[in-house]
Amino acid sequence: MNVNEWLRAIAGLFVMASVALGYYVHPGFFLFTGFVGLNLFQSAFSRWCPMMSILRMLGVRE
């Protein structure tokens, strides 16, 4: 898997986990869902995502 595939998988995992936690544990976890969505939105315009930088540092191929 390359950086883009890893990014999509991690974002999807974060969204699903935070929705489940918001539903079953505490509604405050929905804020994390919003944070992930906002980060994805800003990365569409800035072409920069913190998770991609982390994945590159971990050696994930382009």
C-alpha positions in Angstrom: 0.0 0.0 0.0 1.2 3.5 -0.7 0.8 6.7 1.3 -2.6 7.6 -0.2 -4.1 4.2 0.4 -2.8 4.2 4.0 -4.2 7.7 4.5 -7.7 6.7 3.3 -7.6 3.5 5.4 -6.6 5.4 8.6 -9.1 8.2 8.0 -11.9 5.7 7.5 -10.9 3.8 10.6 -10.8 7.0 12.7 -14.2 8.1 11.5 -15.8 4.7 12.1 -14.2 4.4 15.6 -15.2 7.9 16.6 -18.8 7.4 15.5 -19.0 4.2 17.4 -17.4 5.8 20.5 -19.7 8.8 20.2 -22.8 6.5 20.0 -21.8 4.0 22.7 -19.6 5.9 25.1 -20.0 9.7 25.0 -21.2 12.2 22.4 -18.0 14.2 22.8 -16.3 11.7 20.5 -18.2 13.1 17.6 -15.9 16.1 17.8 -13.1 13.8 16.7 -15.2 12.8 13.7 -15.5 16.5 12.9 -11.8 17.0 13.3 -11.0 14.2 10.9 -13.4 15.6 8.3 -12.1 19.1 8.7 -8.5 17.9 8.2 -9.5 16.0 5.1 -11.3 19.1 3.8 -8.3 21.4 4.4 -5.9 18.9 2.9 -7.9 19.0 -0.4 -7.0 22.7 -0.7 -3.6 23.0 0.9 -2.3 19.6 -0.5 -0.8 19.0 2.9 -1.9 16.5 5.6 -0.1 15.8 8.9 -0.8 12.0 8.6 0.9 11.9 5.3 4.0 13.4 6.8 3.9 10.9 9.6 3.5 8.0 7.2 6.4 9.2 5.1 8.6 9.4 8.3 7.6 5.8 9.0 8.9 4.8 5.6 5.7 4.2 3.7 6.4 4.4 0.0 4.9 7.0 -2.3 
